[in-house]
Amino acid sequence: METLVGLLPIILMFVIFYFLLIRPQQKKQKQVQQMQSELQKGDEIITIGGMHGTIHAIDEGTVVITVNDGTSMKFDRSSVREKKND
């Protein structure tokens, strides 16, 4: 019984870490994956490097974005950080 009481603070700490750190991160990651799977041609996006552009072409693992001056660049789909809601 004493060992259980001694382990209780450690167990409680792991439960708190799960609900405050791990679970929210998993939710965020799931939302990002869903957003990346729903990308379409013409969507305005921001990459993880801060590049702003419009999706010109998209396939299974890559996206081609066009920036304001007409330059096209190819990125991994996972490098898309967010979709702009303009």
Residue pairs with C-beta under 8 A, 6 or more apart in sequence:
32 81
35 80
35 82
35 83
36 77
36 78
36 80
39 45
39 55
39 58
39 63
39 77
39 80
39 83
40 55
40 58
41 55
41 56
41 57
41 58
42 54
42 55
43 54
43 55
43 83
43 84
44 52
44 53
44 54
44 55
44 83
44 84
44 86
45 52
45 53
45 54
45 55
45 63
45 65
45 80
45 81
45 82
45 83
45 84
46 52
46 80
46 81
46 82
46 84
47 53
47 65
47 75
47 79
47 80
47 81
48 79
48 80
48 81
49 79
51 65
51 67
51 73
51 75
52 67
52 84
53 65
53 66
53 67
53 68
53 73
54 65
54 66
55 63
55 64
55 65
56 64
56 65
56 66
56 72
57 63
57 64
58 64
58 77
60 77
61 76
61 77
62 74
62 75
62 76
62 77
63 74
63 75
63 76
63 77
63 80
64 72
64 73
64 74
64 75
65 72
65 73
65 75
66 72
67 73
